[in-house]
Amino acid sequence: MGAIAAIGEAVNAVRRNPVIIVVTLLFALLQIPQLVSPYLATDIGLVVSGLFSLVFVFVLPFYFGGIIGMAAEALNGKTSLRTFLRVGRANYVSMFGAYLLLVVAMVVYFVVLAIVGGVGGFVAVGIGQSGGAAGTGSLLVFAGLVLLLFVLVFAFSFFVQFFGQAIVLDGESAVGGFKKSVRVVWGHKLSTLGYMAILVLFSMVFGTIGGIVGTLPTLYDVNDLLVVAAVLSVGLVIATGIIGAFTAAYGVAFYEQIRAPGEQQPA
């Protein structure tokens, strides 16, 4: 029920405050150098991609905090760029700390995945040498480990996805944001699944549109860098701007419905 009701609130909030789309669009435009980098010379493309990836590590926490603050304000009326700057700055340290923790978690995951992959290589060799029931059993164990890893990643993402809302709206610390997200989602697992399903469907629709636009340079064999950049910009306008604005408002609207009533909003 909460996931469905939050859709209307999010749509109305964005409709009243198109400035949210402007902010998400500007953020999307910052990603153009990374999208254009494959069309550059190999060395230059790697430098451009690496440089902007590094910049995003520091920009993303500010953006995420600010856009959540804007969305929360938009749900109750009007918001402005001033709110984005104020809330992004006020919550930067906690948001940055939370993203560092996520990076550490990702590194651990990929290390474990690499180890499992190495084990899988040995399993494949063993199957080739021995075959039979023993080889089949080893293969099933390996497949089970891979499946378990993906389930754990999904569960982790599922329960901590509202850490940003908890930090901005409830004044939690980086670690506290993750804990609060887990507590809130744990009590509303079914509705949170519905929320995620709606996000996936919405992203698929607009992501497909943006993807089609993004492939136009390849379909028409366009090699002009300026043309490629222009086409990719249009794709970002259609997809990322709208998706970013809606998902920001939708995430806040849904979180406010499932968290404990009466909690204050520091943002």
N, C-alpha and C positions, 0 to 999 in steps of 0.2 A: 504493500500500500504506500509506504513512504517513498519508494523508488518512482512510482507513477506520479504521485502528487508533486514531487520535487521538479518534474519536467516542466510543468506549467509555471512554477515559480521562477525557474531558471530562464525560460524563454521570455517571460515578462520583464525580468531584470535586465536582460541583454537588450531587449527592445527599447526599454526606457533609457538605457545607458549605452549607446553605440560606442562610446569612448572605450569600453572594454575591448571591443573588436579592434579598435585602432591600436591599443597597447599590445594585444596578442599578435596583430599583424606586424607591428614594428619588430617585435621579438622574432617573428618568423623570418622577416627580411634579413635579420642578422645571420641567418643560417645559409643565405645564398652563397657566400664564398665557399662553404664546404660542399655545396651541391655543384658548384661550377668547377671545383678543384680537379675532378677527373678529366676535364677537358683541357687542362693546362699541361705543360711539360711535366714529366714525372717528378723531378726534384722540386719544382715550384709548387706543384699540386700537393706534395707531401708536407712542405713547409706551411702552406696556407691552411691545409686541413689540421695539422698539428697545432698551429698557433691559435686558430679559432676554437679548437677543442679545449685548449688551456684556458682561453678567455671565458668559455661557457662554464667552466668549473666554478668560476668566481661570480659570474653574472646570474646563473640559474637560481641560486638561493634568494637573491634579491628579487628577481622577477616573480618567483613562486610565492614568496611572502607578500609582495605587493599586490599581485593579482587576486590572491585569496582575500586580502583586505578590501579591495575594490568590489569583489563579488558579494561579500558580506554586507557592505554598505548599499550596494545596488539592490539587494533583495528587500531592503527596507525603504527604498526611495531612489535618491540620486547619488551618484558618486563622481569622482573627478580624478585627474591625474595627480593632484596633490595627495590624495589618499594613497595612491600607489607608491609614491616616493616616501611618504611618511611611514607607512606600515612596512614597506620593504626594508627601510633603514632600521626601524625599531626591532625587527625580528631577524636581522641578518646573521648575527652570531649563532643563534640557535638553529636557524635553517642551514647555515653552512656546516655546523657540527653534525646535523642529521645527515646531510649529503655525504660527509666524510665517512660516517658509519655505514652508509649504503655502499660506498665504494669499497670499504673493507670487506663487507659481506659479499660483494660481487667477486672480489679477488679470491676470497676463500672458496666461493662456489666454483670458479673456473679452475682453481688448483685441484679441487676434489674431482671435477669433471675430467681434467687431464689425467689424473691418477686412474680414474675408472676407465678412461679411454685406453691407457696403457695396459691395464689389466685385460681389457677387451681384446687388445692385440695378441696378448699371450693366449687368451682363450681361443681365438681364431686359429692360432698356430696349433694349439693342442687338439682342436677338433680335426684339423687337417691331418694330424699325425695319428690320432687314436680313433676318431669317429665313434660310432655306436652310441649306446645309452649314456656313457660317461661324458662324451662330447656334447650331447644334447642337454644334459643336465647342467653343464658348465655354461652353455649358451643361455639357458633359462635364468640362471643366477645372474649373469651379466645383464640380461634384459631387465630383470627385476631391479637391479641396482640403478640402471639408467632411469627407469620409470619412477623409482623412489626419489631420485634427485629432482626430477621435474615436478613431482607432487609437492616436495618440500619447498621448491621455489615458488610454486603457485600459492601454497599455503602462506608462505612468508609475505608475498606481495599482497595477498588477499587481506591479511590481518593488519598490516602496517600502512596501508595505502592512505590513511587519513592523518598521518603524522604531521603534515603541514597545517591542516586545519586545526589540529590540537594545539600546535605551537602558536599560531596566530590568533585563533579565536578563544583559546582557553589559557593562554600565557604559559604553556608548558615549556620545559627545557627540551634539548635535543633528545635525550633518552626518555624523558617524560612524555614527549610527543608520540614515540613509538608505543610506550606502555598504554597510553590513553587510547590510541587507535585500536590496539588489540582488545582492550576492555569493551570499547563501544561496539566493535564489529562482532565480538563473541556473543553479545546479547542480541544481535540482529543479523545473524548469518544468512538467513533466507532472503531477507529484503536486500542485503548487500549483494548477494548473487544476482538478484534482479537488477540492481543498479549497474553492476558490471556488464550484464548482458545488454542493457540499453546503451551503455557507452560503446560497446563493441559494434553494435548495429549502426549507431550514429557515425562512428569513425569509419566503418567500412563504406558507407554511402559516400561521404565527402572525401574519404581517402582515395576511393576509386576515381572520383572526378579529378582530384589533384594529380593522381598517378597518370591518368590519361593525358592530361595537359603536359605533364613532365616528360612524357615519351614522344611528344610531337617533334622535337628536334631530331631524334633518331629516325622516326618514320619518314621524315622529309629530307633526311641526310643534310641537316643544317650544321655547318661547322663554325659559323660566325659566333664568337664568344658573346657578343652583345645580344644577339638574337636569342641565344640559349638562356642567358641571364634573364631576359625579358619574359620569355615563356615560363621559366621556372618561377618568376615572381608572380605571374598570373596564377599559377598552380597553388602557390602559397597563399595568395589572397583568398582563393576559393576554399581551400582545405584548412590550412592551419589557423587562419584568422577566425573563421567561424567555429571550428572545432575547439580551439583554445578558449574562446569566449564562453561558449556553451558549457564545456566541461568544467571550467572554473566555477561558473555560477551553479551548475548542477551539483558539483562535488560539495560546495558549501551548503546549498539548500538541503541536500540529502543528509549531510553530517549534522546539521542543526536539528533535523527531525529525529535522528536516532540517538543523539547524545542525551544525557540526563537533563531534564527540563530545569530552567531557572539558573543555568550557569551563565556567568558574566562573559562578555566579549571584550578583552583588552584592546582588540583592533578598533 
